[in-house]
Amino acid sequence: MLAVVGWTFPQFWTLEGPVKTTDPIKAFFEADTQWWAQFIIFCATIEGIKYRGEMEGKSFTGEIDKEACIDWTGNWAKMTDTQKEDMAMKELKNARLAMIGIAGYFSATFIPGSVPLLNN
């Protein structure tokens, strides 16, 4: 879902910085090397936390019978199994919608006219 937000955000608001375009594809290549390094380190840190949790018997994929590996709010342990199943289904639907959304943005960018609502 963050990819869809990241794609849409520059179309309406811009921030000061080295990237001067609102085109997401051009912005991807204009991003500073330091930003990419920070992003990769951040992703590696989260993956390391997930791996350590998996080694401790926790789940990072939403398994209902295990403690959550990353649970910033502490809500997973408080939920019943039915609530956990409901939340897992909501997350799955959200992920599917986000994938369809970003695929639509890519299609509209690389195949002009393929998504009528996104025509300029």
Buried (B, 14 or more C-beta within 10 A) or exposed (E): EEBBEEBEBBEEEEEEEEBEEEEBEEBEEBEEEEEEEEEEEEEEEEEEEBEEBBEEEBBBEBEBEBEBBEEEEEEBEEBEEEEBEEBBEEEEEEEEEBEEBBEBBBBBBEEEEEBEEEEE
